[in-house]
Amino acid sequence: MILGVDTSLGSAVGLIGRDGRTLADVSQTGRLGHAEAIGSLLEQVLAAATSAGATSATADSDEHPAQDPLTHVAAGMGPGPFTGLRIGIAAARAFALGRGVPVIAVPSHHAAALEVIEADAPAEPFAILTDARRRETAVTVYEGIDVDGIPHAVVDTVLVPQADVDRKLGALRRIEVTAISGAAVARIARRAVAAGRTLTGSEPLYLRPPDARVPTAPKRVGP
């Protein structure tokens, strides 16, 4: 059972069972309010999963436990804005610490690409685009899935000025994503765990440095 958390765009939490089936997947749109939303979304997902487990147990109490144990927490690592992204990652890490389970870092664009591939299995490369603000777009180019069932990124994520997107991508199919599914993040993590792979590092994918800066030492005045 894997819990997926992502705040690279809106706020999203999903949960998949041991068979990979989605038990719950909830989200809230909007660039702000991640800190206020994430706790409520976690509660909704866990309540839905408990209800589903209880239903299964009632149907066949000998074969289905009331609830599978949580084994991992998957954190969407971006690309995304500094503050919002950190909230989701911190929530995922805190929840994992409380449950005593490992955190699996997942590039958020991988989750979006997986949903595209599962929906229509494009034969040609395609680009996942998300709004990076400041008139820039985060772009990752994918082509199918690899031997482990994970979307294959043929061009790593880069920032492209919105005015240059058409020129940069040409005729390449582009898919503009406005939300990331927490359950899709969890499904990517499940495949990575099964393959023994690390998909990305522990640092979020910001693509640009934060606005905040550590102040420099004050200048000396006088002799």
VOBA-1610 file (N, C-alpha, C; in pm, whole numbers, padded with zeros to 5 digits, always signed):
BEGIN
Met+00085-00118+00000Met+00000+00000+00000Met+00089+00124+00000Ile+00068+00211-00096Ile+00154+00329-00110Ile+00068+00455-00113Leu+00106+00551-00032Leu+00042+00682-00028Leu+00121+00777-00116Gly+00054+00849-00206Gly+00121+00946-00292Gly+00079+01088-00259Val+00175+01177-00249Val+00149+01318-00214Val+00219+01407-00315Asp+00147+01506-00368Asp+00209+01598-00464Asp+00148+01737-00449Thr+00235+01838-00442Thr+00189+01977-00439Thr+00267+02061-00540Ser+00304+01999-00651Ser+00378+02073-00753Ser+00288+02170-00830Leu+00160+02140-00837Leu+00062+02230-00900Leu-00043+02264-00794Gly-00152+02185-00790Gly-00244+02198-00678Gly-00195+02110-00564Ser-00289+02064-00483Ser-00257+01970-00374Ser-00326+01839-00403Ala-00254+01728-00396Ala-00311+01598-00432Ala-00258+01489-00341Val-00348+01399-00302Val-00311+01283-00222Val-00386+01163-00277Gly-00317+01052-00294Gly-00379+00929-00343Gly-00324+00809-00271Leu-00397+00698-00278Leu-00354+00577-00211Leu-00384+00458-00302Ile-00285+00370-00319Ile-00306+00249-00397Ile-00283+00127-00308Gly-00353+00018-00339Gly-00340-00104-00261Gly-00225-00189-00308Arg-00211-00305-00247Arg-00098-00393-00278Arg-00103-00447-00421Asp-00224-00445-00481Asp-00238-00490-00620Asp-00226-00375-00720Gly-00196-00255-00671Gly-00183-00139-00758Gly-00313-00067-00785Arg-00423-00120-00732Arg-00554-00058-00754Arg-00565+00071-00674Thr-00627+00174-00734Thr-00647+00300-00664Thr-00756+00285-00560Leu-00722+00311-00434Leu-00819+00306-00325Leu-00883+00442-00302Ala-00807+00547-00325Ala-00860+00683-00307Ala-00767+00779-00380Asp-00825+00887-00431Asp-00746+00988-00503Asp-00822+01120-00495Val-00770+01213-00417Val-00839+01341-00397Val-00742+01455-00424Ser-00796+01570-00456Ser-00709+01684-00488Ser-00784+01815-00467Gln-00707+01921-00462Gln-00760+02056-00455Gln-00679+02144-00549Thr-00747+02214-00637Thr-00676+02299-00731Thr-00634+02429-00666Gly-00549+02503-00734Gly-00506+02632-00683Gly-00360+02633-00647Arg-00298+02747-00671Arg-00155+02761-00645Arg-00124+02790-00499Leu-00226+02831-00424Leu-00205+02869-00284Leu-00284+02773-00194Gly-00259+02784-00064Gly-00336+02706+00032Gly-00293+02561+00046His-00172+02527+00002His-00126+02388+00015His-00122+02343+00161Ala-00070+02428+00247Ala-00056+02391+00389Ala-00192+02367+00452Glu-00291+02448+00413Glu-00425+02432+00469Glu-00494+02307+00414Ala-00464+02272+00288Ala-00537+02163+00222Ala-00481+02026+00251Ile-00349+02014+00269Ile-00287+01882+00266Ile-00333+01792+00380Gly-00352+01849+00499Gly-00398+01768+00611Gly-00537+01712+00589Ser-00627+01796+00537Ser-00763+01752+00509Ser-00765+01643+00402Leu-00682+01659+00298Leu-00677+01559+00192Leu-00625+01425+00244Leu-00527+01430+00332Leu-00476+01307+00392Leu-00585+01236+00471Glu-00663+01313+00546Glu-00772+01255+00624Glu-00876+01191+00532Gln-00910+01258+00422Gln-01008+01205+00329Gln-00962+01072+00268Val-00836+01068+00228Val-00783+00948+00164Val-00780+00831+00262Leu-00733+00855+00382Leu-00724+00747+00479Leu-00863+00698+00520Ala-00960+00789+00530Ala-01096+00749+00562Ala-01155+00665+00450Ala-01131+00705+00325Ala-01182+00629+00211Ala-01118+00491+00205Ala-00989+00484+00233Ala-00920+00355+00229Ala-00970+00263+00340Thr-00994+00318+00457Thr-01045+00238+00568Thr-01183+00183+00534Ser-01265+00268+00473Ser-01399+00226+00434Ser-01394+00115+00330Ala-01305+00130+00232Ala-01291+00027+00129Ala-01241-00103+00188Gly-01148-00095+00281Gly-01096-00216+00345Gly-01202-00286+00427Ala-01286-00207+00495Ala-01391-00266+00576Ala-01494-00335+00488Thr-01523-00276+00371Thr-01618-00337+00279Thr-01566-00470+00228Ser-01436-00475+00194Ser-01376-00599+00145Ser-01380-00706+00253Ala-01352-00665+00376Ala-01349-00761+00485Ala-01488-00818+00510Thr-01591-00735+00496Thr-01727-00782+00514Thr-01766-00881+00406Ala-01721-00855+00283Ala-01753-00943+00171Ala-01687-01078+00185Asp-01565-01081+00235Asp-01491-01207+00247Asp-01390-01194+00359Ser-01433-01212+00479Ser-01349-01184+00595Ser-01231-01279+00605Asp-01236-01395+00542Asp-01125-01489+00552Asp-01007-01452+00463Glu-01034-01375+00354Glu-00928-01347+00257Glu-00883-01203+00255His-00964-01113+00305His-00931-00971+00293His-00923-00906+00430Pro-00806-00860+00471Pro-00796-00787+00596Pro-00867-00654+00583Ala-00901-00594+00697Ala-00974-00467+00695Ala-00893-00359+00629Gln-00762-00365+00639Gln-00680-00261+00576Gln-00538-00312+00558Asp-00484-00301+00438Asp-00346-00339+00415Asp-00255-00242+00490Pro-00139-00289+00536Pro-00045-00197+00602Pro+00021-00105+00500Leu+00038+00018+00538Leu+00108+00113+00452Leu+00255+00076+00445Thr+00310+00067+00325Thr+00449+00024+00309Thr+00543+00136+00267His+00491+00236+00192His+00575+00345+00143His+00490+00472+00131Val+00560+00585+00131Val+00498+00713+00096Val+00575+00769-00023Ala+00502+00805-00128Ala+00565+00861-00248Ala+00548+01012-00248Ala+00656+01083-00269Ala+00654+01230-00270Ala+00683+01282-00409Gly+00591+01362-00463Gly+00616+01429-00590Gly+00720+01537-00572Met+00829+01529-00646Met+00944+01618-00626Met+00948+01736-00723Gly+00841+01756-00801Gly+00840+01867-00894Gly+00877+01823-01034Pro+00886+01921-01124Pro+00910+02064-01102Pro+00789+02135-01043Gly+00821+02241-00968Gly+00717+02320-00906Gly+00776+02439-00834Pro+00691+02532-00791Pro+00738+02649-00719Pro+00791+02612-00581Phe+00879+02694-00530Phe+00956+02664-00409Phe+00867+02630-00290Thr+00779+02722-00251Thr+00704+02704-00126Thr+00604+02590-00136Gly+00521+02591-00241Gly+00419+02487-00253Gly+00478+02348-00259Leu+00585+02331-00331Leu+00648+02200-00346Leu+00702+02149-00213Arg+00763+02237-00138Arg+00821+02198-00009Arg+00713+02150+00089Ile+00594+02208+00081Ile+00487+02170+00173Ile+00449+02024+00153Gly+00430+01983+00028Gly+00394+01845+00000Gly+00503+01747+00039Ile+00627+01782+00007Ile+00739+01694+00040Ile+00753+01680+00191Ala+00740+01792+00262Ala+00750+01787+00409Ala+00637+01703+00467Ala+00516+01716+00413Ala+00403+01637+00462Ala+00427+01488+00438Ala+00478+01455+00320Ala+00506+01315+00289Ala+00611+01258+00383Arg+00716+01334+00406Arg+00824+01286+00493Arg+00776+01272+00637Ala+00696+01368+00684Ala+00646+01361+00821Ala+00553+01242+00839Phe+00466+01218+00742Phe+00374+01105+00751Phe+00451+00974+00749Ala+00551+00965+00663Ala+00632+00843+00655Ala+00707+00820+00786Leu+00759+00927+00844Leu+00831+00914+00971Leu+00737+00862+01079Gly+00615+00916+01082Gly+00519+00872+01182Gly+00480+00727+01167Arg+00475+00678+01043Arg+00438+00539+01018Arg+00559+00445+01015Gly+00680+00502+01014Gly+00799+00419+01009Gly+00819+00349+00877Val+00786+00420+00765Val+00801+00362+00631Val+00889+00454+00547Pro+00950+00403+00440Pro+01039+00485+00358Pro+00961+00579+00265Val+01030+00686+00224Val+00977+00781+00127Val+01040+00751-00009Ile+00958+00748-00113Ile+01006+00727-00250Ile+00989+00859-00326Ala+01099+00913-00376Ala+01095+01040-00450Ala+01057+01012-00595Val+00957+01086-00644Val+00904+01066-00779Val+00899+01198-00854Pro+00958+01210-00972Pro+00940+01330-01053Pro+00791+01347-01088Ser+00736+01462-01060Ser+00592+01482-01079Ser+00550+01465-01225His+00635+01506-01319His+00601+01491-01460His+00589+01343-01499His+00660+01253-01429His+00648+01110-01457His+00503+01064-01435Ala+00442+01115-01326Ala+00305+01076-01295Ala+00209+01124-01403Ala+00229+01248-01449Ala+00145+01301-01556Ala+00163+01221-01685Ala+00288+01186-01717Ala+00315+01109-01838Ala+00253+00970-01830Leu+00256+00909-01712Leu+00198+00776-01696Leu+00048+00778-01728Glu-00021+00882-01682Glu-00164+00890-01710Glu-00191+00906-01859Val-00106+00983-01928Val-00122+00998-02073Val-00101+00863-02142Ile+00002+00792-02103Ile+00035+00664-02166Ile-00075+00561-02137Glu-00126+00560-02015Glu-00232+00465-01981Glu-00361+00497-02055Ala-00384+00626-02084Ala-00509+00666-02148Ala-00512+00636-02297Asp-00402+00669-02367Asp-00408+00651-02513Asp-00281+00596-02577Ala-00184+00553-02498Ala-00062+00487-02550Ala-00007+00554-02674Pro+00036+00680-02666Pro+00087+00749-02786Pro+00207+00678-02844Ala+00209+00666-02976Ala+00319+00598-03044Ala+00439+00689-03064Glu+00417+00819-03061Glu+00524+00915-03085Glu+00564+00984-02954Pro+00682+01046-02951Pro+00720+01123-02832Pro+00619+01234-02806Phe+00609+01273-02681Phe+00519+01382-02642Phe+00581+01460-02527Ala+00536+01582-02509Ala+00590+01669-02406Ala+00485+01697-02299Ile+00525+01686-02174Ile+00442+01728-02062Ile+00481+01870-02027Leu+00382+01959-02021Leu+00405+02100-01992Leu+00329+02139-01865Thr+00397+02208-01774Thr+00330+02265-01658Thr+00372+02410-01641Asp+00283+02489-01588Asp+00308+02632-01568Asp+00412+02651-01459Ala+00524+02713-01493Ala+00630+02739-01397Ala+00626+02883-01345Arg+00521+02956-01385Arg+00504+03098-01347Arg+00613+03184-01411Arg+00606+03311-01386Arg+00701+03407-01443Arg+00714+03392-01594Arg+00601+03361-01658Arg+00597+03347-01804Arg+00693+03239-01855Glu+00707+03134-01773Glu+00791+03021-01813Glu+00710+02892-01799Thr+00752+02791-01876Thr+00686+02661-01876Thr+00789+02553-01849Ala+00755+02459-01761Ala+00841+02342-01737Ala+00805+02234-01838Val+00904+02183-01908Val+00881+02088-02017Val+00967+01963-01998Thr+00903+01847-02011Thr+00974+01719-02014Thr+00921+01639-02132Val+01012+01580-02210Val+00971+01503-02328Val+00985+01354-02296Tyr+00878+01279-02328Tyr+00873+01136-02301Tyr+00849+01057-02429Glu+00892+00931-02425Glu+00862+00839-02534Glu+00837+00700-02475Gly+00712+00664-02462Gly+00675+00532-02414Gly+00718+00507-02270Ile+00724+00379-02235Ile+00768+00337-02102Ile+00887+00245-02116Asp+00966+00235-02009Asp+01083+00149-02013Asp+01047+00007-01967Val+01147-00076-01950Val+01121-00217-01917Val+01056-00234-01780Asp+01066-00130-01696Asp+01007-00137-01563Asp+00868-00072-01557Gly+00818-00030-01674Gly+00686+00031-01678Gly+00685+00176-01637Ile+00800+00241-01636Ile+00811+00381-01595Ile+00828+00467-01720Pro+00756+00579-01730Pro+00770+00665-01848Pro+00915+00701-01875His+00954+00690-02002His+01092+00712-02042His+01112+00857-02087Ala+01185+00934-02007Ala+01213+01074-02040Ala+01330+01080-02136Val+01304+01129-02257Val+01411+01140-02356Val+01475+01279-02352Val+01406+01375-02294Val+01462+01508-02268Val+01424+01546-02126Asp+01523+01566-02040Asp+01496+01601-01901Asp+01425+01736-01890Thr+01364+01758-01776Thr+01284+01878-01754Thr+01368+02006-01766Val+01317+02100-01842Val+01382+02230-01861Val+01277+02339-01852Leu+01323+02460-01822Leu+01236+02577-01824Leu+01243+02642-01961Val+01127+02672-02019Val+01120+02737-02149Val+01031+02860-02138Pro+01077+02976-02184Pro+00988+03092-02186Pro+00860+03059-02263Gln+00746+03101-02210Gln+00619+03068-02275Gln+00616+03114-02420Ala+00679+03226-02448Ala+00679+03278-02585Ala+00761+03190-02680Asp+00848+03104-02625Asp+00935+03022-02709Asp+00890+02876-02719Val+00781+02839-02652Val+00740+02698-02647Val+00714+02643-02787Asp+00638+02715-02868Asp+00607+02665-03003Asp+00732+02646-03086Arg+00825+02740-03076Arg+00948+02731-03154Arg+01035+02616-03104Lys+01041+02596-02974Lys+01126+02491-02917Lys+01072+02351-02946Leu+00939+02336-02937Leu+00880+02202-02950Leu+00839+02168-03092Gly+00821+02268-03177Gly+00785+02241-03315Gly+00656+02163-03326Ala+00661+02052-03400Ala+00542+01971-03423Ala+00521+01865-03314Leu+00609+01861-03215Leu+00598+01762-03109Leu+00465+01780-03034Arg+00398+01670-03010Arg+00273+01677-02935Arg+00302+01727-02795Arg+00222+01824-02750Arg+00241+01876-02615Arg+00111+01863-02536Ile+00124+01829-02409Ile+00009+01810-02321Ile+00028+01901-02200Glu-00058+02001-02190Glu-00051+02095-02080Glu-00126+02038-01960Val-00056+02021-01851Val-00111+01957-01731Val-00137+02063-01625Thr-00255+02057-01566Thr-00291+02153-01461Thr-00306+02087-01325Ala-00296+01955-01319Ala-00308+01882-01193Ala-00230+01752-01201Ile-00173+01712-01090Ile-00101+01585-01079Ile-00180+01494-00986Ser-00198+01370-01025Ser-00272+01273-00943Ser-00181+01211-00838Gly-00226+01215-00712Gly-00150+01150-00606Gly-00142+00999-00627Ala-00250+00939-00681Ala-00248+00795-00707Ala-00148+00761-00816Ala-00135+00847-00918Ala-00037+00823-01024Ala+00105+00833-00970Val+00129+00926-00878Val+00260+00935-00812Val+00289+00804-00739Ala+00188+00751-00670Ala+00205+00625-00598Ala+00231+00508-00692Arg+00165+00507-00809Arg+00186+00398-00904Arg+00329+00400-00960Ile+00380+00519-00987Ile+00519+00529-01031Ile+00612+00475-00922Ala+00586+00514-00798Ala+00670+00468-00687Ala+00665+00317-00675Arg+00548+00259-00692Arg+00533+00113-00682Arg+00623+00042-00785Arg+00626+00095-00906Arg+00708+00033-01010Arg+00857+00053-00983Ala+00891+00169-00928Ala+01032+00194-00895Ala+01079+00101-00784Val+00994+00082-00682Val+01029-00008-00572Val+01046-00151-00624Ala+00954-00194-00710Ala+00962-00330-00764Ala+01089-00352-00844Ala+01136-00246-00910Ala+01257-00258-00993Ala+01384-00224-00916Gly+01370-00182-00791Gly+01486-00144-00711Gly+01555-00020-00763Arg+01478+00074-00816Arg+01534+00194-00879Arg+01511+00320-00795Thr+01604+00412-00806Thr+01589+00547-00753Thr+01566+00640-00871Leu+01452+00707-00875Leu+01415+00786-00992Leu+01469+00928-00988Thr+01488+00981-00870Thr+01539+01117-00856Thr+01597+01131-00716Gly+01673+01238-00693Gly+01735+01259-00564Gly+01638+01312-00460Ser+01691+01339-00343Ser+01607+01385-00232Ser+01578+01535-00238Glu+01644+01606-00328Glu+01622+01749-00339Glu+01509+01778-00440Pro+01419+01870-00406Pro+01309+01904-00499Pro+01362+01962-00629Leu+01284+01945-00735Leu+01321+01998-00866Leu+01256+02135-00882Tyr+01329+02238-00842Tyr+01276+02374-00848Tyr+01297+02438-00986Leu+01405+02406-01052Leu+01445+02461-01182Leu+01497+02603-01174Arg+01461+02674-01070Arg+01518+02808-01048Arg+01539+02825-00898Pro+01635+02907-00858Pro+01660+02925-00715Pro+01547+03003-00650Pro+01526+02986-00519Pro+01421+03061-00450Pro+01454+03210-00446Asp+01350+03292-00429Asp+01371+03436-00423Asp+01445+03477-00296Ala+01419+03405-00186Ala+01482+03440-00059Ala+01633+03416-00066Arg+01707+03504-00007Arg+01852+03492-00004Arg+01903+03509+00138Val+02007+03438+00172Val+02071+03458+00302Val+02140+03594+00299Pro+02109+03680+00396Pro+02170+03814+00393Pro+02321+03807+00409Thr+02389+03896+00340Thr+02534+03903+00352Thr+02570+03979+00478Ala+02696+03966+00518Ala+02742+04037+00638Ala+02734+04187+00618Pro+02694+04263+00719Pro+02685+04409+00704Pro+02821+04470+00677Lys+02821+04576+00601Lys+02946+04646+00572Lys+02997+04718+00695Arg+03127+04718+00707Arg+03188+04791+00819Arg+03184+04940+00793Val+03153+05011+00894Val+03148+05157+00884Val+03249+05216+00980Gly+03325+05308+00931Gly+03423+05373+01017Gly+03558+05305+01009Pro+03653+05354+01084Pro+03789+05302+01078Pro+03798+05162+01136
//
